[in-house]
């Protein structure tokens, strides 16, 4: 038996060699973080208090903002610490907790985007039955089902990581506790943990993505049937914001977890991670708000 020093603390390297730019980058990320919190909190508040926003689309948007808010609050503080201190220490338990909350918010966003695509599918492809199907009770059931699925899948992968033996190595070349970088520190066999994660990713990520693709194929087919250009533009505008968010979200996920990591540098991997952990929660409210008159009017009415 070899002697091992068991790990109780994880060192996150973050972005290396920032030198004189670290204060500028810290200030920029901090500003984005504050704006992200305010934007998402504003949407949650507006949808709650404004009667004009009590519709399925805004109810799902409120849940998406809640997910973005939780993700930003669990990832960005550690990121800021790695930037200003050129690295950060976090306990192994804290690392596992961060991994769990991050996994929950990511998987929840996958399911929420799927639910929102189904909402757009009904609104465009079956408008006559939309109100009867998408009632408040059914919307609440969809959200509860999404939460239950996430809380069933994610603990499986987190427990598989938490039960690994971590010894000798405790340094992760990343700015947060992501799943595969954490497994790299394990001194036990991680084969089953990796297989388990890939198995869980099918119902949590891949299956929702296929449903979104199927929904938009049907939506595109229905839009092409519309003869007038104004009608096409109006139909497309109802789902353009959601399509933009889906493209950014899944584009970065595929770039990190589907494309083999050997084909890309660790710096590119961290930049892509920065895109969907920091930038995406920041721009999601902007994408939905800038083109939506109902949200603008609700904000003006609340201010008055």
Secondary structure, DSSP 8 states (H G I E B T S, - for coil): -----B--EEEE--S---GGGHHHHHHHHHHHHHHHHHHHHHHHHHHHH-GGG-SHHHHHHHHHHHHHHHHHHHHHHHHHHHHHHTSEEEEHHHHHHHHHHHHHHHHHHHHHHHHHHHHHHHHHH-HHHHHHHS-HHHHHHHHHHHHHHHHHHHHHHHHHHHTS-BBS--EESSSS--HHHHHTTBSS--HHHHHHHHHHHIIIIIHHHHHHHHHHHHHHHHHHH--SHHHHHHHHHHHHHHHHHHHHHHHHHIIIIIS-GGGS-HHHHHHHHHIIIIIHHHHHHHHHHHT-HHHHHHHHHHH-
